[in-house]
Amino acid sequence: MSLSLYYALPALGSYAMLSIFFLRWPHLLHTPRAPTFRVRLAAHRGGSGELLESTMEAMENSMAQRSDLLELDCQLTRDKVVVVSHDENLYRQSGLNRDVGSLDFEDLPLYKEELEVYFSPGHFAHGSDRRMVRLEDLFQRFPRTPMSVEIKGNNEELICEIADLVRRYDRNEITIWASENRSVMKKCKAANPEMPLSFTISRGFWVLLSYYLGLLPFIPIPEKFFFCFLPNIINRTYFPFSCSCLNQLSAVVSKWLIMRKSLIRHLEERGVQVVFWCLNEESDFEAAFSVGATGVMTDYPTALRHYLDNRGPAAQTS
């Protein structure tokens, strides 16, 4: 055995043992963070499978099912009103081929009478309420309901308007910044650093890499929420690639990488809530909770509430 191996192997062995030890007991390195609220049931786009997405009617329905979190996407109108809308362009939702930012709030069109549920292809939602809602309206109607606000584009004006609304309604601790983009998230944090953060895509990859390199127990984690797709839904209700073969491959690889009880338990014990999206079938609810997820994001809050209530105490402590 060479001299370098003589020293390297024991060092690697010690590192591996320490990593495994602190992965299981992170509180010995990091002060536990008590959550301000816990998310079991998150309503995607306000519960877009049961009523028209992002409408007040949908939000009311989700709250009737005791949703813990309303998941929203926001856009900014020409007259600087923050509205709840997944798309910047209004064509899919209303049939009008205009951007939200090109219209004043009062000129925004009604939603179509039915909208396809994105994560349940072939299923359509209907509702009597077809009006686009202001974020401020939701803050007034549900003053203490936690909400996740996702920023799709790099719109600093939108970010600042949301940050100011959150401060005005004293919602710093119960309104989550969400964005897939790291640079956008940096601007969100700068605009209102008191709001909890969720993982961006690049930060999510970094956590997975750190986990497999054994570094995760030793790195700081400022985020409090990990909103992650459930690998089981790829190529079934979620199609990240246009090629079916790539979808099948990504389903297998991501399931092997993500669905690790030790990873999810470590994040939970570090104060990070793991919420899988966007699950609309009971088998997927079960898959998420069986690996220790904090909660599930769904288009069908009534179905998830039924599952949680029937599952009993296990659903409340998973």
Buried (B, 14 or more C-beta within 10 A) or exposed (E): EEEEEEEEEEEEEEEEEBBEEBBEEBEEEBEEEEBEEEBBBBBBBBBBBBBBBBBBBBBBBBBEBEBBBBBBBBBBBEEEBBBBBBBBBBEBBBEBEBBBBEBEBEEBBBBBEEBBBBBBEEBEBEBEBBBBBBBBBBBEEBEEBBBBBBBBEEBEEBBBBBBEBBBEBEBBEBBBBBBBBEEBBEBBBEBBEEBBBBBBEEBBEBBBEBBEEBBBBBEEBEBBBBBBBBBBBBBEBBBEEEEEEBBEBBBEEBBEBBBBEBBBBBBBBBBBBBBBBBBBBBEBBBBBBEBBBBBBBBBBBBBBBBBBEEBEEEBEEB
